[in-house]
Amino acid sequence: MNIKVPWTSNKSKRLFLEIMLNFSIVLLMIMMNMLFFTLLDLSSSDVEDVLSIEDIKSILRWIVVSLVISFMIISINTMTYLISNWISIATEMSEQKLKTAELKQASAEAELHALKLQLDPHFIFNNLSVLSELILEDQQIGFEYSENFAKVYRFLLLNSKKNIITLDEEINFLNAYIFLITHRIGSGVHFTIKINEHSKYMYIPSLTLQLLIENAIKHNKTSRKEPLNINISNPEVGLIIVENTLSPIENTKNISTGIGLNNIISRYKLLGKKVPEVIKDKLTFKVSIQLIEYDKENSNS
C-alpha cells in the first residue's frame, strides 16, 4: 500500500482502504474459524444447537470485539507510521540544511581562491611583466596574451560563484589560463588536453581543473631539463583524468594554498557525487574525476 497508495498522495483514500482491508481480513478469519468449528460440531451435535440464539450473540460479540481490536491495531500502526515519517522528514530536512550550508562554505572557499587569484599581486605582477616583455618582442603575441589575461579574469568574475559549470566552459577557461602559464614558464611545463566531444556538455565543479594544474605547478619543478608534463584526458564519456609527472620541490611548506584537492573532494561529497580518485606512485600523480550529469538543482545557473 505504501507503494500503490502512499499517505502523501491521498490520505483519505489510504485511510479508507487500510480500514476496509483490515476489517475484511478480520471478518474472513472469523468466518473461517466459525466454519471450522461448525464442521466439527456437525459430527456430534444437532444443527439447531449450532445456531442457537446464545451462540449467535456470542458470535456477534466476538465479531465486535475483533473489529475493535483491529481498529486499535490500525490506529497504532497508522500513528507509528506517521510519527516515523515525521521524524524521517525532519531528519532529512536537517541533513539537507547542513549539506547546503557546507556546500555554500566549500563554494565560498573556491570563490575566495578565485578572488585571491584575481587580487594576488604576484599573479598580476608576473603576468603584466610577461605582457610588457612580449609586447616589446612581438606585438601580436602580446595582444594574444592580453586577450587571454582578460578571458581568465572574465571567467573568474562570472563563474567563481557557480557550483558547477559545463566541461566546455572549464576547458575554454583552462586554455586561456594555460596560455598565460606557457608564456610565463616557457618550456618548463608541457600540456596535453584530449577531450571527447560527448563529454563537453556534462558538468564539473568550477575551477576544478585549474586548481589541479595550479597544485601540480606549485609542488613540482618546472625546468627545461626536467619539464613538468600535465595531461588532461577523457578516456571514456563522463570521466576526466588529470595526470602530472612528479619532480617535487624540496620545500613546499609555504607554497600550498590549503584549498586545491581537498576543496574539490569536499564539493563532490556535498553534491552527492562520486569523489575524485587519487593515484600516486614514484613517477606520476593522477586524479580521476567523474563528470556530473545535468542537475538543475545543482547547476546554480
C-alpha positions in Angstrom: 0.0 0.0 0.0 2.9 2.3 0.7 3.8 1.9 -3.0 0.4 1.9 -4.6 -1.5 4.3 -2.3 1.1 6.3 -0.2 -0.1 8.6 2.6 1.4 11.6 0.8 -0.7 11.2 -2.3 -4.2 10.7 -0.9 -4.6 10.5 2.9 -8.4 9.9 2.9 -8.2 7.1 0.3 -5.3 5.4 2.1 -7.1 5.5 5.5 -10.3 4.2 4.0 -8.5 1.3 2.2 -6.5 0.4 5.3 -9.6 0.2 7.5 -11.5 -1.8 4.9 -8.7 -4.2 4.2 -8.1 -4.8 7.9 -11.7 -5.3 8.7 -12.1 -7.6 5.7 -9.2 -9.8 6.8 -10.5 -10.0 10.4 -14.0 -10.9 9.2 -12.6 -13.5 6.8 -10.6 -15.1 9.7 -13.7 -15.1 11.9 -15.7 -16.8 9.1 -13.0 -19.4 8.6 -12.9 -20.0 12.3 -16.6 -20.4 12.6 -16.7 -22.7 9.6 -14.1 -24.9 11.1 -15.8 -25.3 14.5 -19.2 -25.7 12.8 -17.9 -28.6 10.8 -16.6 -30.1 14.0 -19.9 -29.7 15.8 -21.9 -31.1 13.0 -20.5 -34.5 13.6 -21.6 -34.6 17.2 -24.4 -32.1 17.7 -27.7 -31.2 16.3 -27.9 -28.4 13.7 -30.3 -26.4 15.8 -27.8 -26.4 18.7 -25.1 -25.0 16.5 -27.3 -22.0 15.5 -28.8 -21.2 18.9 -29.5 -17.6 19.9 -26.8 -17.7 22.6 -24.3 -18.8 20.0 -25.4 -16.0 17.6 -25.0 -13.4 20.4 -21.6 -14.9 21.3 -20.5 -14.7 17.7 -21.7 -11.1 17.3 -19.8 -10.1 20.5 -16.8 -11.9 19.1 -17.0 -10.0 15.8 -17.5 -6.7 17.5 -14.5 -7.2 19.9 -12.4 -8.4 17.0 -13.2 -5.4 14.9 -12.5 -3.0 17.8 -9.1 -4.7 18.3 -8.5 -4.5 14.6 -9.3 -0.8 14.7 -6.9 -0.3 17.6 -4.2 -2.0 15.6 -4.9 0.2 12.6 -4.7 3.3 14.8 -1.4 2.2 16.4 0.0 1.2 13.1 -1.0 4.5 11.4 0.3 6.7 14.3 3.6 4.8 14.3 4.0 5.2 10.6 3.1 9.0 10.7 5.4 9.6 13.6 8.2 7.7 12.0 7.6 9.5 8.7 7.6 12.9 10.5 10.9 12.1 12.3 12.4 10.9 8.9 11.3 14.1 7.1 12.6 16.3 10.0 15.9 14.5 9.9 16.2 14.8 6.1 15.5 18.5 6.3 18.1 19.0 8.9 20.7 17.0 6.9 19.7 18.9 3.7 20.2 22.3 5.5 23.6 21.1 6.9 24.6 19.9 3.4 23.5 23.2 1.8 25.5 25.1 4.4 28.6 23.0 3.9 28.2 23.3 0.1 28.0 27.1 0.4 31.1 27.1 2.6 33.0 25.0 0.0 31.8 27.2 -2.8 32.8 30.2 -0.8 36.3 28.8 -0.4 36.6 28.2 -4.1 35.3 31.8 -4.7 37.8 33.1 -2.2 40.5 31.2 -4.0 39.4 32.9 -7.3 39.3 36.3 -5.6 42.8 35.7 -4.2 43.9 34.8 -7.7 42.4 38.0 -9.1 44.0 40.2 -6.4 47.2 38.2 -5.9 49.9 40.9 -6.6 52.4 38.2 -7.7 49.9 36.8 -10.2 49.1 40.3 -11.6 52.8 41.4 -11.5 54.1 38.3 -13.2 51.5 38.5 -16.0 52.0 42.2 -16.5 55.8 41.7 -16.6 55.4 38.9 -19.2 52.9 41.1 -21.2 55.3 44.0 -21.3 58.2 41.8 -22.5 56.0 40.1 -25.1 54.8 43.5 -26.5 58.4 44.5 -26.9 59.3 41.3 -28.7 56.2 40.5 -30.7 53.1 42.8 -30.6 50.9 40.0 -32.0 51.7 37.6 -29.2 51.5 40.4 -26.7 48.0 41.1 -28.0 47.0 37.5 -27.7 48.4 37.4 -24.2 46.4 40.4 -23.1 43.3 38.8 -24.6 43.8 35.5 -22.7 44.6 37.5 -19.5 41.2 39.2 -19.9 39.5 35.9 -20.5 40.8 34.5 -17.3 39.6 37.5 -15.3 36.2 37.5 -17.0 35.7 33.8 -16.2 36.7 34.3 -12.6 34.2 37.1 -12.2 31.3 35.4 -13.9 31.7 31.7 -12.8 33.5 31.6 -9.4 30.1 31.7 -7.6 28.6 28.8 -9.5 28.6 25.3 -8.0 29.0 23.5 -11.4 29.6 24.6 -15.0 29.9 22.7 -18.2 33.2 21.0 -19.0 33.3 23.0 -22.2 33.3 26.3 -20.2 36.0 24.9 -17.9 38.2 23.9 -20.9 37.8 27.3 -22.6 38.9 29.0 -19.4 41.7 26.5 -19.0 43.0 27.2 -22.5 43.4 30.9 -21.6 44.9 30.0 -18.3 47.4 27.6 -19.9 48.3 30.2 -22.5 49.4 32.5 -19.7 51.4 29.8 -17.9 53.1 28.6 -21.1 54.4 32.1 -21.9 55.4 32.8 -18.3 57.2 29.5 -17.5 58.2 28.6 -21.1 59.4 25.1 -21.9 59.4 24.1 -18.2 55.9 22.8 -18.5 54.1 20.8 -21.2 50.3 20.5 -21.5 48.3 17.8 -23.4 44.5 18.1 -23.5 42.3 15.4 -25.2 38.6 15.7 -24.6 35.8 13.8 -26.1 33.1 16.0 -27.7 30.3 14.0 -26.0 31.7 14.9 -22.5 31.9 18.6 -23.1 28.3 19.2 -22.2 28.5 17.4 -18.9 29.2 19.3 -15.7 32.1 19.8 -13.3 32.6 22.0 -10.2 34.0 25.3 -11.4 37.8 25.8 -11.2 38.4 22.0 -10.6 40.9 21.6 -13.4 42.6 24.9 -12.8 43.1 24.0 -9.1 44.7 20.7 -10.1 47.0 22.4 -12.6 48.0 25.1 -10.1 48.8 22.5 -7.5 50.9 20.5 -9.9 53.0 23.6 -10.8 53.3 24.8 -7.2 54.6 21.4 -5.9 56.9 20.4 -8.8 59.9 21.7 -10.6 59.5 23.4 -13.9 62.8 23.5 -15.7 63.9 22.8 -19.3 65.9 19.8 -18.2 63.0 18.4 -16.1 59.9 19.8 -17.7 56.6 19.2 -15.9 54.2 17.2 -18.1 50.5 17.7 -17.4 48.0 15.6 -19.3 44.2 16.1 -19.2 42.5 13.2 -20.9 39.0 11.8 -21.3 39.4 8.0 -21.7 35.6 7.5 -21.5 32.5 9.6 -21.5 31.9 11.1 -18.1 35.4 10.6 -16.8 38.3 13.1 -16.8 41.9 12.2 -15.7 44.4 14.9 -14.8 47.9 13.4 -14.6 51.3 15.1 -14.0 54.8 13.9 -13.7 56.4 14.1 -10.2 59.6 16.1 -9.6 58.8 17.6 -6.2 60.2 20.8 -5.0 62.3 20.2 -1.8 60.4 22.6 0.4 56.7 23.2 -0.4 55.6 24.2 3.1 54.9 27.8 2.3 53.7 27.2 -1.2 50.4 25.2 -0.6 47.2 27.3 -0.6 45.4 24.8 1.6 42.5 24.6 -0.9 43.1 22.5 -4.0 42.3 18.9 -3.9 40.6 18.9 -0.5 38.2 21.6 -1.8 37.4 19.5 -4.9 36.7 16.3 -2.9 34.6 18.3 -0.4 32.4 19.8 -3.1 31.9 16.4 -4.8 30.8 14.9 -1.4 28.4 17.8 -0.8 26.9 17.4 -4.3 26.4 13.7 -3.5 28.6 12.6 -6.4 31.5 10.1 -6.5 34.6 11.8 -5.1 37.7 12.1 -7.3 40.1 9.1 -7.0 43.8 10.0 -6.4 46.5 7.6 -7.6 50.1 8.4 -6.8 53.3 6.5 -7.5 57.0 7.4 -7.7 56.7 8.9 -11.2 53.2 10.3 -11.5 50.3 11.9 -9.7 46.9 11.2 -11.1 43.4 12.4 -10.2 40.4 10.7 -11.8 37.3 12.9 -11.8 33.7 11.8 -12.5 31.7 14.3 -14.6 28.2 15.3 -13.5 25.0 14.7 -15.4 22.8 17.8 -15.7 21.1 18.6 -12.5 19.0 21.9 -12.4 19.1 22.0 -8.6 23.0 21.9 -8.5 23.8 23.9 -11.6 23.1 27.2 -9.9 22.9 28.9 -13.3 
